[in-house]
């Protein structure tokens, strides 16, 4: 998944309209320092690729209700765990535009095409 995310980051490097968010699934273990080391290891540009941590309950609620990445019920407690291989494409209006298997290079190719389409759509709307 990280290698696929690197491909996306490289393709859209410098494009200020494209942001990448990577959320920790284990905020008690993934410290800010560990996330920073991970970002460095994966050549993440901190202006574009952001690594997010916080309270487990809030992160899991966002995954379940904001990004619809996990249908299982949970409360963010000690025994609750979410990990998905899916990437979500979100537009500027915070609408989900697609889900892609982050372990499948063909799906990531489609994600990058869809990002290009979304950027073109955004530019078209901006000219109207």
Contact map, one row per residue, 1 for C-alpha under 8 A:
11111000000000000000000000000000000000000000000000000000000000000000000000000000000010000000000000000110000000000000000000000000
11111100000000000000000000000000000000000100000000000000000000000000000000000000000000000000000000000000000000000000000000000000
11111110000000000000000000000000000000000100000000000000000000000000000000000000000000000000000000000000000000000000000000000000
11111111000000000000000000000000000000000000000000000000000000000000000000000000000000000000000000000110100100000000000000000000
11111111100000000000000000000000000000000000000000000000000000000000000000000000000000000000000000000100000000000000000000000000
01111111110000000000000000000000000000000111000000000000000000000000000000000000000000000000000000000000000000000000000000000000
00111111111000000000000000000000000000000000000000000000000000000000000000000000000000000000000000000000000000000000000000000000
00011111111100000000000000000000000000000000000000000000000000000000000000000000000000000000000000000000000100010000000000000000
00001111111110000001000000000000000000000001000110000000000000000000000000000000000000000000000000000000000000000000000000000000
00000111111110000000000000000000000000000000000000000000000000000000000000000000000000000000000000000000000000000000000000000000
00000011111110000000000000000000000000000000000000000000000000000000000000000000000000000000000000000000000000000000000000000000
00000001111111100100000000000000000000000000000000000000000000000000000000000000000000000000000000000000000000000000000000000000
00000000111111100000000000000000000000000000100100000000000000000000000000000000000000000000000000000000000000000000000000000000
00000000000111110000000000000000000000000000000100000000000000000000000000000000000000000000000000000000000000000000000000000000
00000000000111111100000000000000000000000000000000000000000000000000000000000000000000000000000000000000000000000000000000000000
00000000000001111110000000000000000000000000000100000000000000000000000000000000000000000000000000000000000000000000000000000000
00000000000000111110000000000000000000000000000000000000000000000000000000000000000000000000000000000000000000000000001000000000
00000000000100111111000000000000000000000000000100000000000000000000000000000000000000000000000000000000000000000000000000000000
00000000000000011111100000000000000000000000000111000000000000000000000000000000000000000000000000000000000000000000000000000000
00000000100000000111110000000000000000000000000111000000000000000000000000000000000000000000000000000000000000000000000000000000
00000000000000000011111000000000000000000000000011110000000000000000000000000000000000000000000000000000000000000000000000000000
00000000000000000001111100000000000000000000000011110000000000000000000000000000000000000000000000000000000000000000000000000000
00000000000000000000111110000000000000000000000000111000001000000000000000000000000000000000000000000000000000000000000000000000
00000000000000000000011111100100000000000000000000111000000000000000000000000000000000000000000000000000000000000000000000000000
00000000000000000000001111100000000000000000000000000001001100000000000000000000111000000000000000000000000000000000000000000000
00000000000000000000000111111100000000000000000000000001000000000000000000000000000000000000000000000000000000000000000000000000
00000000000000000000000111111110000000000000000000001111000000000000000000000000000000000000000000000000000000000000000000000000
00000000000000000000000001111110000000000000000000000001000000000000000000000000000000000000000000000000000000000000000000000000
00000000000000000000000001111110000000000000000000000000000000000000000000000000000000000000000000000000000000000000000000000000
00000000000000000000000101111111111000000000000000001000000000000000000000000000000000000000000000000000000000000000000000000000
00000000000000000000000000111111111000000000000000001000000000000000000000000000000000000000000000000000000000000000000000000000
00000000000000000000000000000111111100000000000000001000000000000000000000000000000000000000000000000000000000000000000000000000
00000000000000000000000000000111111110000000000000000000000000000000000000000000000000000000000000000000000000000000000000000000
00000000000000000000000000000111111111000000000000000000000000000000000000000000000000000000000000000000000000000000000000000000
00000000000000000000000000000111111111100000000000100000000000000000000000000000000000000000000000000000000000000000000000000000
00000000000000000000000000000001111111110000000000100000000000000000000000000000000000000000000000000000000000000000000000000000
00000000000000000000000000000000111111111000000000000000000000000000000000000000000000000000000000000000000000000000000000000000
00000000000000000000000000000000011111111100000000000000000000000000000000000000000000000000000000000000000000000000000000000000
00000000000000000000000000000000001111111111100000100000000000000000000000000000000000000000000000000000000000000000000000000000
00000000000000000000000000000000000111111111000000000000000000000000000000000000000000000000000000000000000000000000000000000000
00000000000000000000000000000000000011111111000000000000000000000000000000000000000000000000000000000000000000000000000000000000
01100100000000000000000000000000000001111111000000000000000000000000000000000000000000000000000000000000000000000000000000000000
00000100000000000000000000000000000000111111100000000000000000000000000000000000000000000000000000000000000000000000000000000000
00000100100000000000000000000000000000111111110110000000000000000000000000000000000000000000000000000000000000000000000000000000
00000000000010000000000000000000000000100011111110000000000000000000000000000000000000000000000000000000000000000000000000000000
00000000000000000000000000000000000000000001111111000000000000000000000000000000000000000000000000000000000000000000000000000000
00000000000000000000000000000000000000000000111111000000000000000000000000000000000000000000000000000000000000000000000000000000
00000000100011010111000000000000000000000001111111000000000000000000000000000000000000000000000000000000000000000000000000000000
00000000100000000011110000000000000000000001111111100000000000000000000000000000000000000000000000000000000000000000000000000000
00000000000000000011110000000000000000000000011111110000000000000000000000000000000000000000000000000000000000000000000000000000
00000000000000000000111100000000001100100000000011111000000000000000000000000000000000000000000000000000000000000000000000000000
00000000000000000000111100000000000000000000000001111100000000000000000000000000000000000000000000000000000000000000000000000000
00000000000000000000001100100111000000000000000000111110001000000000000000000000000000000000000000000000000000000000000000000000
00000000000000000000000000100000000000000000000000011111011000000000000000000000000000000000000000000000000000000000000000000000
00000000000000000000000000100000000000000000000000001111111000000000000000000000000000000000000000000000000000000000000000000000
00000000000000000000000011110000000000000000000000000111111100000000000000011000000000000000000000000000000000000000000000000000
00000000000000000000000000000000000000000000000000000011111110000000000000111000000000000000000000000000000000000000000000000000
00000000000000000000000000000000000000000000000000000111111111000000000000010000000000000000000000000000000000000000000000000000
00000000000000000000001010000000000000000000000000001111111111100000000000000000000000000000000000000000000000000000000000000000
00000000000000000000000010000000000000000000000000000001111111110000000000110000010000000000000000000000000000000000000000000000
00000000000000000000000000000000000000000000000000000000111111111100000000110000000000000000000000000000000000000000000000000000
00000000000000000000000000000000000000000000000000000000011111111110000000000000000000000000000000000000000000000000000000000000
00000000000000000000000000000000000000000000000000000000001111111111110000000000000000000000000000000000000000000000000000000000
00000000000000000000000000000000000000000000000000000000000111111111111100000000000000000000000000000000000000000000000000000000
00000000000000000000000000000000000000000000000000000000000011111111100000000000000000000000000000000000000000000000000000000000
00000000000000000000000000000000000000000000000000000000000011111111000000000000000000000000000000000000000000000000000000000000
00000000000000000000000000000000000000000000000000000000000001111111100000000000000000010000000100000000000000000000000000000000
00000000000000000000000000000000000000000000000000000000000000111111111000000000000000000000000000000000000000000000000000000000
00000000000000000000000000000000000000000000000000000000000000111011111000000000000101000000000000000000000000000000000000000000
00000000000000000000000000000000000000000000000000000000000000110001111100000000010100000000000000000000000000000000000000000000
00000000000000000000000000000000000000000000000000000000000000010001111110000000000000000000000000000000000000000000000000000000
00000000000000000000000000000000000000000000000000000000000000010000011111000000000000000000000000000000000000000000000000000000
00000000000000000000000000000000000000000000000000000000000000000000001111100000000000000000000000000000000000000000000000000000
00000000000000000000000000000000000000000000000000000000000000000000000111111001000000000000000000000000000000000000000000000000
00000000000000000000000000000000000000000000000000000000100110000000000011111001000000000000000000000000000000000000000000000000
00000000000000000000000000000000000000000000000000000001110110000000000001111111100000000000000000000000000000000000000000000000
00000000000000000000000000000000000000000000000000000001100000000000000001111111000000000000000000000000000000000000000000000000
00000000000000000000000000000000000000000000000000000000000000000000000000011111000000000000000000000000000000000000000000000000
00000000000000000000000000000000000000000000000000000000000000000000000000011111100000000000000000000000000000000000000000000000
00000000000000000000000000000000000000000000000000000000000000000000000001111111110000000000000000000000000000000000000000000000
00000000000000000000000010000000000000000000000000000000000000000000000000010011111000000000000000000000000000000000000000000000
00000000000000000000000010000000000000000000000000000000000100000000010000000001111100000000000000000000000000000000000000000000
00000000000000000000000010000000000000000000000000000000000000000000000000000000111110000000000000000000000000000000000000000000
00000000000000000000000000000000000000000000000000000000000000000000110000000000011111000000000000000000000000000000000000000000
10000000000000000000000000000000000000000000000000000000000000000000000000000000001111100000000000001110000000000000000000000000
00000000000000000000000000000000000000000000000000000000000000000000100000000000000111110000000000111100000000000000000000000000
00000000000000000000000000000000000000000000000000000000000000000000000000000000000011111000000000111100000000000000000000000000
00000000000000000000000000000000000000000000000000000000000000000010000000000000000001111100000111110000000000000000000000000000
00000000000000000000000000000000000000000000000000000000000000000000000000000000000000111110000111100000000000100010000000000000
00000000000000000000000000000000000000000000000000000000000000000000000000000000000000011111111111000000000000000000000000000000
00000000000000000000000000000000000000000000000000000000000000000000000000000000000000001111111110000000000000000000010000000000
00000000000000000000000000000000000000000000000000000000000000000000000000000000000000000111111000000000000000000000000000000000
00000000000000000000000000000000000000000000000000000000000000000000000000000000000000000111111000000000000000000000000000000000
00000000000000000000000000000000000000000000000000000000000000000000000000000000000000000111111100000000000000000000000000000000
00000000000000000000000000000000000000000000000000000000000000000000000000000000000000000111111110000000000000000000000000000000
00000000000000000000000000000000000000000000000000000000000000000010000000000000000000011110011111000000000000000000000000000000
00000000000000000000000000000000000000000000000000000000000000000000000000000000000000011110001111100000000000000000000000000000
00000000000000000000000000000000000000000000000000000000000000000000000000000000000000011100000111110000000000000000000000000000
00000000000000000000000000000000000000000000000000000000000000000000000000000000000001111000000011111000000000000000000000000000
00000000000000000000000000000000000000000000000000000000000000000000000000000000000001110000000001111100001100100000000000000000
00000000000000000000000000000000000000000000000000000000000000000000000000000000000011100000000000111111001100000000000000000000
10011000000000000000000000000000000000000000000000000000000000000000000000000000000011100000000000011111101100000000000000000000
10010000000000000000000000000000000000000000000000000000000000000000000000000000000010000000000000001111100000000000000000000000
00000000000000000000000000000000000000000000000000000000000000000000000000000000000000000000000000001111111100000000000000000000
00010000000000000000000000000000000000000000000000000000000000000000000000000000000000000000000000000111111110000000000000000000
00000000000000000000000000000000000000000000000000000000000000000000000000000000000000000000000000000001111111000000000000000000
00000000000000000000000000000000000000000000000000000000000000000000000000000000000000000000000000011101111111100000000000000000
00010001000000000000000000000000000000000000000000000000000000000000000000000000000000000000000000011101111111110000000000000000
00000000000000000000000000000000000000000000000000000000000000000000000000000000000000000000000000000000111111111000000000000000
00000000000000000000000000000000000000000000000000000000000000000000000000000000000000000000000000000000011111111100000000000000
00000000000000000000000000000000000000000000000000000000000000000000000000000000000000001000000000010000001111111110000000000000
00000001000000000000000000000000000000000000000000000000000000000000000000000000000000000000000000000000000111111111000000000000
00000000000000000000000000000000000000000000000000000000000000000000000000000000000000000000000000000000000011111111100000000000
00000000000000000000000000000000000000000000000000000000000000000000000000000000000000000000000000000000000001111111110000000000
00000000000000000000000000000000000000000000000000000000000000000000000000000000000000001000000000000000000000111111111000000000
00000000000000000000000000000000000000000000000000000000000000000000000000000000000000000000000000000000000000011111111100000000
00000000000000000000000000000000000000000000000000000000000000000000000000000000000000000000000000000000000000001111111110000000
00000000000000000000000000000000000000000000000000000000000000000000000000000000000000000010000000000000000000000111111111000000
00000000000000001000000000000000000000000000000000000000000000000000000000000000000000000000000000000000000000000011111111100000
00000000000000000000000000000000000000000000000000000000000000000000000000000000000000000000000000000000000000000001111111110000
00000000000000000000000000000000000000000000000000000000000000000000000000000000000000000000000000000000000000000000111111111000
00000000000000000000000000000000000000000000000000000000000000000000000000000000000000000000000000000000000000000000011111111100
00000000000000000000000000000000000000000000000000000000000000000000000000000000000000000000000000000000000000000000001111111110
00000000000000000000000000000000000000000000000000000000000000000000000000000000000000000000000000000000000000000000000111111111
00000000000000000000000000000000000000000000000000000000000000000000000000000000000000000000000000000000000000000000000011111111
00000000000000000000000000000000000000000000000000000000000000000000000000000000000000000000000000000000000000000000000001111111
00000000000000000000000000000000000000000000000000000000000000000000000000000000000000000000000000000000000000000000000000111111
00000000000000000000000000000000000000000000000000000000000000000000000000000000000000000000000000000000000000000000000000011111
